[in-house]
């Protein structure tokens, strides 16, 4: 990736609506002592420890939204060798590098640009309270060799940048 250094690239043409890859993650209950800990196997066979989930959740770099009330997806950055589980390696087409005073405008500009560039979206699949997985599916055609992009959304980027604004505030792939 020109923006992030690594990323996921199409090995063939992908049609809109097609499955691309899974996001390797565990569903993790938050704020619920009865159901604390990991509830879904990363690759349907292994689970991250509660300690690892909590450690990754603190950084927020591998946290991907929620699946039902009180559950968050925590991606495992150690999974990089399985083509079926590369969702956490998909980049955002736009990166916010600094927080500005006019966050409303920054949010609108980022959201429009990022969503326009994104060619996959997360599809949350849940069966009851125990199985919860994330499939990354194409929301438009992706050509062979094209980088696969996902919009991380504004709150993610705000959690990654400081509070000062003194230069370039966004980069695009």
GROMACS elastic network, one bead per residue, 0.5 to 0.9 nm:
[ bonds ]
;  ai    aj funct       b0    kb
    1     4     6  0.53935   500
    1     6     6  0.51742   500
    1     7     6  0.55970   500
    1     8     6  0.81932   500
    1     9     6  0.87339   500
    1    91     6  0.80822   500
    1   147     6  0.72337   500
    1   173     6  0.72694   500
    2     5     6  0.59920   500
    2     6     6  0.82398   500
    2   172     6  0.87313   500
    2   173     6  0.57998   500
    3     6     6  0.83963   500
    3    91     6  0.85430   500
    3    92     6  0.89941   500
    3    93     6  0.79659   500
    3    94     6  0.82875   500
    3    95     6  0.81339   500
    3   171     6  0.73290   500
    3   172     6  0.67650   500
    3   173     6  0.50553   500
    4     7     6  0.72642   500
    4    91     6  0.72138   500
    4    92     6  0.88827   500
    4    95     6  0.89968   500
    4   173     6  0.82481   500
    6    89     6  0.74947   500
    6    90     6  0.85519   500
    6    91     6  0.81456   500
    7    89     6  0.54331   500
    7    90     6  0.53854   500
    7    91     6  0.59227   500
    7   147     6  0.70778   500
    7   148     6  0.75573   500
    7   149     6  0.85720   500
    8    86     6  0.73851   500
    8    87     6  0.82055   500
    8    89     6  0.62215   500
    8    90     6  0.54131   500
    8    91     6  0.75674   500
    8   146     6  0.86586   500
    8   147     6  0.58716   500
    8   148     6  0.55243   500
    8   149     6  0.80018   500
    9    12     6  0.89481   500
    9    90     6  0.86133   500
    9   144     6  0.77895   500
    9   145     6  0.55718   500
    9   146     6  0.55252   500
    9   148     6  0.54789   500
    9   149     6  0.89488   500
   10    13     6  0.67487   500
   10    14     6  0.73477   500
   10    20     6  0.87314   500
   10   142     6  0.70409   500
   10   143     6  0.67229   500
   10   144     6  0.50941   500
   10   146     6  0.56051   500
   10   147     6  0.63960   500
   10   148     6  0.66397   500
   11    14     6  0.87536   500
   11   143     6  0.86295   500
   11   144     6  0.55736   500
   11   145     6  0.60818   500
   11   146     6  0.84976   500
   12   142     6  0.83870   500
   12   143     6  0.68155   500
   12   145     6  0.71917   500
   13   141     6  0.75078   500
   13   142     6  0.58223   500
   13   145     6  0.82306   500
   13   146     6  0.88131   500
   14    17     6  0.85994   500
   14    18     6  0.66084   500
   14    19     6  0.85872   500
   14    20     6  0.78485   500
   14   138     6  0.72602   500
   14   140     6  0.84385   500
   14   141     6  0.57046   500
   14   143     6  0.63708   500
   14   144     6  0.75650   500
   15    18     6  0.57012   500
   15   138     6  0.68439   500
   15   139     6  0.84342   500
   15   140     6  0.67258   500
   15   142     6  0.64635   500
   15   143     6  0.85158   500
   16    19     6  0.88746   500
   16   119     6  0.84927   500
   16   120     6  0.86692   500
   16   137     6  0.78483   500
   16   139     6  0.51324   500
   16   142     6  0.75443   500
   17   120     6  0.88205   500
   17   137     6  0.59517   500
   17   138     6  0.50892   500
   17   139     6  0.58084   500
   17   140     6  0.71926   500
   17   141     6  0.82991   500
   18   136     6  0.88267   500
   18   137     6  0.55400   500
   18   138     6  0.54745   500
   18   139     6  0.81641   500
   18   141     6  0.88845   500
   19    22     6  0.83488   500
   19   135     6  0.69085   500
   19   136     6  0.62242   500
   19   138     6  0.64793   500
   20    84     6  0.79220   500
   20    86     6  0.89884   500
   20    87     6  0.84101   500
   20   120     6  0.79303   500
   20   135     6  0.75047   500
   20   136     6  0.55503   500
   20   137     6  0.52241   500
   20   138     6  0.65273   500
   20   148     6  0.89271   500
   21    83     6  0.70303   500
   21    85     6  0.56426   500
   21    86     6  0.60458   500
   21    87     6  0.59027   500
   21   134     6  0.88204   500
   21   135     6  0.60505   500
   21   136     6  0.53235   500
   21   137     6  0.72415   500
   22    25     6  0.86984   500
   22    43     6  0.89566   500
   22    83     6  0.87167   500
   22    84     6  0.58329   500
   22    86     6  0.62855   500
   22    87     6  0.53700   500
   22    88     6  0.84249   500
   22   122     6  0.88542   500
   22   133     6  0.75871   500
   22   134     6  0.57411   500
   22   136     6  0.56362   500
   22   137     6  0.87219   500
   23    42     6  0.85262   500
   23    64     6  0.88829   500
   23    73     6  0.89782   500
   23    75     6  0.68614   500
   23    76     6  0.87717   500
   23    84     6  0.84974   500
   23    85     6  0.55676   500
   23    86     6  0.60644   500
   23    88     6  0.55618   500
   23    89     6  0.86080   500
   23   122     6  0.84170   500
   23   133     6  0.74473   500
   23   134     6  0.53820   500
   23   135     6  0.62032   500
   23   136     6  0.68618   500
   24    41     6  0.87966   500
   24    42     6  0.52441   500
   24    43     6  0.64998   500
   24    74     6  0.82672   500
   24    75     6  0.55464   500
   24    76     6  0.60746   500
   24    77     6  0.84092   500
   24    79     6  0.70447   500
   24    84     6  0.87332   500
   24    85     6  0.52410   500
   24    86     6  0.69036   500
   24    87     6  0.67332   500
   24    88     6  0.68443   500
   24   133     6  0.80789   500
   24   134     6  0.77693   500
   25    40     6  0.78091   500
   25    41     6  0.74497   500
   25    43     6  0.78504   500
   25    47     6  0.86567   500
   25    48     6  0.83638   500
   25    62     6  0.87408   500
   25    63     6  0.88587   500
   25    64     6  0.87632   500
   25    73     6  0.58829   500
   25    74     6  0.51562   500
   25    76     6  0.57619   500
   25    85     6  0.89745   500
   25    88     6  0.85649   500
   25   133     6  0.73552   500
   25   134     6  0.78614   500
   26    38     6  0.59637   500
   26    39     6  0.65157   500
   26    41     6  0.58159   500
   26    42     6  0.52541   500
   26    43     6  0.88538   500
   26    47     6  0.68418   500
   26    48     6  0.68838   500
   26    53     6  0.78747   500
   26    72     6  0.81641   500
   26    73     6  0.56751   500
   26    74     6  0.55594   500
   26    75     6  0.67392   500
   26    76     6  0.80571   500
   26   132     6  0.77771   500
   26   133     6  0.77250   500
   27    37     6  0.85169   500
   27    38     6  0.59268   500
   27    39     6  0.55093   500
   27    40     6  0.53720   500
   27    41     6  0.81315   500
   27    42     6  0.86068   500
   27    66     6  0.80441   500
   27    67     6  0.74435   500
   27    71     6  0.59738   500
   27    72     6  0.55616   500
   27    74     6  0.65307   500
   27   130     6  0.86121   500
   27   131     6  0.80996   500
   27   132     6  0.62194   500
   27   133     6  0.76331   500
   28    35     6  0.87193   500
   28    36     6  0.72284   500
   28    37     6  0.56936   500
   28    39     6  0.60646   500
   28    40     6  0.78109   500
   28    50     6  0.80887   500
   28    53     6  0.72441   500
   28    54     6  0.87636   500
   28    66     6  0.89722   500
   28    70     6  0.81698   500
   28    71     6  0.52717   500
   28    72     6  0.52612   500
   28    73     6  0.61454   500
   28    74     6  0.69087   500
   29    32     6  0.62266   500
   29    33     6  0.83947   500
   29    35     6  0.61266   500
   29    36     6  0.52407   500
   29    37     6  0.59950   500
   29    38     6  0.69148   500
   29    39     6  0.75536   500
   29    69     6  0.86263   500
   29    70     6  0.55296   500
   29    72     6  0.64896   500
   29    73     6  0.89557   500
   30    33     6  0.80294   500
   30    35     6  0.83135   500
   30    36     6  0.66409   500
   30    37     6  0.80765   500
   30    70     6  0.53558   500
   30    71     6  0.59431   500
   30    72     6  0.71592   500
   31    35     6  0.88097   500
   31    36     6  0.76217   500
   31    70     6  0.67246   500
   31    71     6  0.89020   500
   32    35     6  0.55985   500
   32    36     6  0.57754   500
   32    70     6  0.71061   500
   33    36     6  0.50575   500
   33    37     6  0.87258   500
   35    38     6  0.85506   500
   35    39     6  0.81928   500
   36    39     6  0.83889   500
   36    50     6  0.81007   500
   37    49     6  0.76040   500
   37    51     6  0.84716   500
   37    53     6  0.79634   500
   37    54     6  0.87922   500
   38    41     6  0.78694   500
   38    47     6  0.68548   500
   38    48     6  0.67408   500
   38    49     6  0.68591   500
   38    50     6  0.58604   500
   38    53     6  0.74207   500
   39    47     6  0.79457   500
   39   129     6  0.82565   500
   39   130     6  0.58608   500
   39   131     6  0.71899   500
   39   132     6  0.80698   500
   40    43     6  0.87089   500
   40    44     6  0.73856   500
   40    46     6  0.86427   500
   40    47     6  0.68315   500
   40    48     6  0.89841   500
   40   130     6  0.62817   500
   40   131     6  0.53964   500
   40   132     6  0.60239   500
   40   133     6  0.75126   500
   41    45     6  0.55841   500
   41    46     6  0.51365   500
   41    48     6  0.76173   500
   41   131     6  0.79666   500
   41   132     6  0.86313   500
   41   133     6  0.86452   500
   42    45     6  0.68122   500
   42    46     6  0.56856   500
   42    47     6  0.56465   500
   42    48     6  0.72580   500
   42    75     6  0.82783   500
   42    76     6  0.78401   500
   42    85     6  0.88917   500
   42   133     6  0.82070   500
   43    46     6  0.61146   500
   43    47     6  0.80428   500
   43    85     6  0.76713   500
   44    47     6  0.81730   500
   47    50     6  0.89037   500
   48    51     6  0.80850   500
   48    52     6  0.62138   500
   48    53     6  0.64823   500
   48    76     6  0.78847   500
   49    52     6  0.52184   500
   49    53     6  0.63516   500
   49    54     6  0.86625   500
   50    53     6  0.50767   500
   50    54     6  0.61189   500
   50    55     6  0.85639   500
   51    54     6  0.51564   500
   51    55     6  0.61409   500
   51    56     6  0.86745   500
   52    55     6  0.50299   500
   52    56     6  0.61522   500
   52    57     6  0.84341   500
   52    76     6  0.88314   500
   53    56     6  0.52348   500
   53    57     6  0.59504   500
   53    58     6  0.86699   500
   53    74     6  0.61910   500
   53    75     6  0.83108   500
   53    76     6  0.83762   500
   54    58     6  0.62847   500
   54    74     6  0.86302   500
   55    58     6  0.54320   500
   55    59     6  0.70498   500
   56    59     6  0.54711   500
   56    60     6  0.64836   500
   56    61     6  0.73140   500
   56    62     6  0.64618   500
   56    63     6  0.75051   500
   56    74     6  0.68459   500
   56    75     6  0.78282   500
   56    76     6  0.80187   500
   56    77     6  0.88982   500
   57    61     6  0.75935   500
   57    62     6  0.69797   500
   57    63     6  0.59871   500
   57    72     6  0.87837   500
   57    73     6  0.88338   500
   57    74     6  0.64307   500
   57    75     6  0.88835   500
   58    61     6  0.83963   500
   58    63     6  0.89060   500
   59    62     6  0.74863   500
   59    63     6  0.82565   500
   59   159     6  0.88076   500
   59   160     6  0.87419   500
   60    63     6  0.50113   500
   60    64     6  0.83430   500
   60    74     6  0.84425   500
   60   156     6  0.75620   500
   60   159     6  0.74251   500
   60   160     6  0.81936   500
   61    64     6  0.85501   500
   61    75     6  0.85968   500
   61   156     6  0.78459   500
   61   159     6  0.86874   500
   61   160     6  0.78342   500
   62    73     6  0.80969   500
   62    74     6  0.56740   500
   62    76     6  0.71117   500
   62    77     6  0.72997   500
   62    88     6  0.70906   500
   63    66     6  0.87450   500
   63    72     6  0.69846   500
   63    73     6  0.56482   500
   63    75     6  0.61717   500
   63   156     6  0.86636   500
   64    72     6  0.67728   500
   64    73     6  0.50985   500
   64    74     6  0.63495   500
   64    75     6  0.72707   500
   64    88     6  0.88555   500
   64   152     6  0.82577   500
   64   156     6  0.89530   500
   65    71     6  0.84094   500
   65    72     6  0.57154   500
   65    73     6  0.61172   500
   65    74     6  0.86721   500
   66    69     6  0.74412   500
   66    70     6  0.74405   500
   66    71     6  0.53178   500
   66    73     6  0.59322   500
   66   124     6  0.85917   500
   67    70     6  0.79020   500
   67    71     6  0.55775   500
   67    72     6  0.62822   500
   67    73     6  0.72930   500
   67   124     6  0.65854   500
   67   125     6  0.81069   500
   67   126     6  0.73727   500
   67   132     6  0.69028   500
   67   133     6  0.85053   500
   67   134     6  0.89021   500
   68    71     6  0.58793   500
   68    72     6  0.82833   500
   68   126     6  0.84080   500
   68   129     6  0.83145   500
   69    72     6  0.87112   500
   73   132     6  0.86812   500
   73   133     6  0.84646   500
   73   134     6  0.84219   500
   75    78     6  0.89169   500
   75    79     6  0.87423   500
   75    87     6  0.87401   500
   75    88     6  0.63871   500
   76    79     6  0.59290   500
   76    80     6  0.89742   500
   76    88     6  0.77473   500
   77    80     6  0.71990   500
   77    88     6  0.71475   500
   77    89     6  0.82441   500
   78    81     6  0.87662   500
   79    82     6  0.70122   500
   79    85     6  0.72726   500
   79    86     6  0.75393   500
   79    88     6  0.86953   500
   80    83     6  0.78579   500
   80    85     6  0.75041   500
   80    86     6  0.64082   500
   80    88     6  0.87667   500
   80    89     6  0.78127   500
   81    84     6  0.89760   500
   81    85     6  0.81353   500
   81    86     6  0.81055   500
   82    85     6  0.54719   500
   82    86     6  0.68170   500
   83    86     6  0.58413   500
   84    87     6  0.83869   500
   85    88     6  0.78636   500
   85    89     6  0.89740   500
   86    89     6  0.54080   500
   86    90     6  0.70881   500
   87    90     6  0.54467   500
   87    91     6  0.89835   500
   87   122     6  0.88581   500
   87   134     6  0.84675   500
   87   135     6  0.78555   500
   87   136     6  0.64101   500
   88    91     6  0.81069   500
   90   147     6  0.83274   500
   90   148     6  0.61800   500
   90   149     6  0.58055   500
   90   150     6  0.64381   500
   91    94     6  0.85188   500
   91   147     6  0.83555   500
   91   148     6  0.72144   500
   91   149     6  0.52572   500
   91   150     6  0.60748   500
   91   151     6  0.79876   500
   91   152     6  0.81987   500
   92    95     6  0.66290   500
   92   114     6  0.67928   500
   92   117     6  0.81986   500
   92   118     6  0.71377   500
   92   148     6  0.87195   500
   92   149     6  0.53059   500
   92   151     6  0.51462   500
   92   152     6  0.59726   500
   92   153     6  0.87415   500
   92   172     6  0.87389   500
   92   173     6  0.83117   500
   93   113     6  0.79357   500
   93   114     6  0.56497   500
   93   115     6  0.83506   500
   93   116     6  0.87759   500
   93   117     6  0.57113   500
   93   118     6  0.65117   500
   93   148     6  0.88551   500
   93   149     6  0.57504   500
   93   150     6  0.69831   500
   93   151     6  0.70393   500
   93   171     6  0.83705   500
   93   172     6  0.57857   500
   93   173     6  0.52974   500
   94   110     6  0.70389   500
   94   111     6  0.89474   500
   94   113     6  0.68914   500
   94   114     6  0.53685   500
   94   117     6  0.79767   500
   94   151     6  0.79403   500
   94   152     6  0.89876   500
   94   170     6  0.66807   500
   94   171     6  0.56012   500
   94   173     6  0.64054   500
   95   110     6  0.81347   500
   95   114     6  0.83815   500
   95   157     6  0.71939   500
   95   169     6  0.83146   500
   95   170     6  0.54566   500
   95   171     6  0.52255   500
   95   172     6  0.65105   500
   95   173     6  0.85121   500
   96    99     6  0.74362   500
   96   106     6  0.88305   500
   96   110     6  0.75687   500
   96   154     6  0.83926   500
   96   157     6  0.58559   500
   96   158     6  0.77123   500
   96   160     6  0.84590   500
   96   161     6  0.74909   500
   96   168     6  0.88776   500
   96   169     6  0.56862   500
   96   171     6  0.66354   500
   97   157     6  0.79354   500
   97   160     6  0.82169   500
   97   161     6  0.61881   500
   97   162     6  0.85801   500
   97   165     6  0.89588   500
   97   168     6  0.71360   500
   97   170     6  0.54991   500
   97   171     6  0.72459   500
   98   157     6  0.88494   500
   98   158     6  0.82566   500
   98   160     6  0.88140   500
   98   161     6  0.55106   500
   98   162     6  0.63669   500
   98   163     6  0.70969   500
   98   164     6  0.64915   500
   98   165     6  0.55130   500
   98   166     6  0.77743   500
   98   167     6  0.78124   500
   98   168     6  0.73163   500
   98   170     6  0.73545   500
   99   102     6  0.86016   500
   99   103     6  0.72124   500
   99   106     6  0.82444   500
   99   157     6  0.88065   500
   99   158     6  0.68238   500
   99   161     6  0.62910   500
   99   162     6  0.63105   500
   99   163     6  0.53404   500
   99   164     6  0.59497   500
   99   165     6  0.55541   500
   99   169     6  0.69519   500
  100   103     6  0.57495   500
  100   106     6  0.72125   500
  100   163     6  0.72656   500
  100   164     6  0.66937   500
  100   166     6  0.83637   500
  100   169     6  0.75566   500
  101   104     6  0.86554   500
  101   106     6  0.87708   500
  101   163     6  0.86259   500
  101   164     6  0.84283   500
  101   165     6  0.74558   500
  102   105     6  0.57319   500
  102   106     6  0.63553   500
  102   107     6  0.87195   500
  103   107     6  0.58078   500
  103   108     6  0.84694   500
  104   107     6  0.51106   500
  104   108     6  0.62724   500
  104   109     6  0.86651   500
  105   108     6  0.51224   500
  105   109     6  0.60798   500
  105   110     6  0.84100   500
  106   109     6  0.52391   500
  106   110     6  0.59430   500
  106   111     6  0.83804   500
  106   154     6  0.89142   500
  106   169     6  0.86042   500
  107   110     6  0.51852   500
  107   111     6  0.58891   500
  107   112     6  0.85054   500
  107   153     6  0.88568   500
  107   154     6  0.61190   500
  107   155     6  0.89900   500
  108   111     6  0.51970   500
  108   112     6  0.61385   500
  108   113     6  0.85591   500
  108   154     6  0.89411   500
  109   112     6  0.54147   500
  109   113     6  0.61906   500
  109   114     6  0.84732   500
  110   113     6  0.52638   500
  110   114     6  0.58174   500
  110   115     6  0.83155   500
  110   153     6  0.82538   500
  110   154     6  0.71626   500
  110   170     6  0.78199   500
  111   114     6  0.52413   500
  111   115     6  0.58975   500
  111   116     6  0.82810   500
  111   151     6  0.78932   500
  111   153     6  0.66999   500
  111   154     6  0.68172   500
  112   115     6  0.54894   500
  112   116     6  0.60439   500
  112   117     6  0.86934   500
  113   116     6  0.52101   500
  113   117     6  0.63108   500
  113   118     6  0.87131   500
  113   172     6  0.85918   500
  114   117     6  0.52442   500
  114   118     6  0.60955   500
  114   149     6  0.87292   500
  114   150     6  0.77520   500
  114   151     6  0.53544   500
  114   152     6  0.80537   500
  114   153     6  0.78484   500
  114   172     6  0.86399   500
  115   118     6  0.50708   500
  115   119     6  0.82521   500
  115   150     6  0.76653   500
  115   151     6  0.56183   500
  115   153     6  0.85251   500
  116   119     6  0.81159   500
  116   151     6  0.87860   500
  117   149     6  0.68449   500
  117   150     6  0.78642   500
  117   151     6  0.79161   500
  117   173     6  0.89397   500
  118   121     6  0.75201   500
  118   138     6  0.89530   500
  118   139     6  0.79164   500
  118   140     6  0.85367   500
  118   148     6  0.75108   500
  118   151     6  0.56784   500
  119   137     6  0.83641   500
  119   138     6  0.56394   500
  119   139     6  0.53499   500
  119   140     6  0.54608   500
  119   141     6  0.72759   500
  119   142     6  0.67913   500
  119   147     6  0.87654   500
  119   148     6  0.62104   500
  119   149     6  0.54492   500
  119   150     6  0.64052   500
  119   151     6  0.87521   500
  120   136     6  0.60461   500
  120   137     6  0.51851   500
  120   139     6  0.50241   500
  120   140     6  0.72245   500
  120   142     6  0.88635   500
  120   148     6  0.68398   500
  120   149     6  0.61603   500
  120   150     6  0.54794   500
  120   151     6  0.83002   500
  121   135     6  0.82573   500
  121   136     6  0.55729   500
  121   137     6  0.55601   500
  121   138     6  0.64425   500
  121   139     6  0.62260   500
  121   149     6  0.86262   500
  121   150     6  0.61504   500
  121   151     6  0.77167   500
  122   134     6  0.62104   500
  122   135     6  0.57926   500
  122   137     6  0.64832   500
  122   150     6  0.81598   500
  123   133     6  0.84029   500
  123   134     6  0.56286   500
  123   135     6  0.50941   500
  123   136     6  0.61021   500
  123   137     6  0.68552   500
  124   132     6  0.71160   500
  124   133     6  0.60468   500
  124   135     6  0.64856   500
  124   136     6  0.87934   500
  125   131     6  0.79196   500
  125   132     6  0.55966   500
  125   133     6  0.52359   500
  125   134     6  0.60282   500
  125   135     6  0.73774   500
  126   129     6  0.73112   500
  126   130     6  0.78004   500
  126   131     6  0.55453   500
  126   133     6  0.65231   500
  126   134     6  0.87154   500
  127   130     6  0.66171   500
  127   131     6  0.51894   500
  127   132     6  0.65392   500
  128   131     6  0.66159   500
  128   132     6  0.82875   500
  129   132     6  0.75763   500
  136   150     6  0.87563   500
  138   141     6  0.67283   500
  138   142     6  0.73347   500
  138   148     6  0.86726   500
  139   142     6  0.88563   500
  142   145     6  0.85014   500
  142   146     6  0.64068   500
  142   147     6  0.81640   500
  142   148     6  0.74493   500
  143   146     6  0.54058   500
  143   147     6  0.86274   500
  144   147     6  0.87806   500
  150   153     6  0.89291   500
  151   154     6  0.86797   500
  152   155     6  0.81938   500
  152   156     6  0.62127   500
  152   157     6  0.75359   500
  153   156     6  0.58916   500
  153   157     6  0.70949   500
  154   157     6  0.53805   500
  154   158     6  0.63129   500
  154   159     6  0.88061   500
  155   158     6  0.50777   500
  155   159     6  0.62859   500
  155   160     6  0.88619   500
  156   159     6  0.52857   500
  156   160     6  0.66691   500
  157   160     6  0.50410   500
  157   161     6  0.64724   500
  158   161     6  0.55246   500
  158   162     6  0.77727   500
  158   163     6  0.87887   500
  159   162     6  0.80585   500
  161   164     6  0.85228   500
  162   165     6  0.83913   500
  165   168     6  0.81081   500
  165   169     6  0.71864   500
  166   169     6  0.81315   500
  168   171     6  0.76794   500
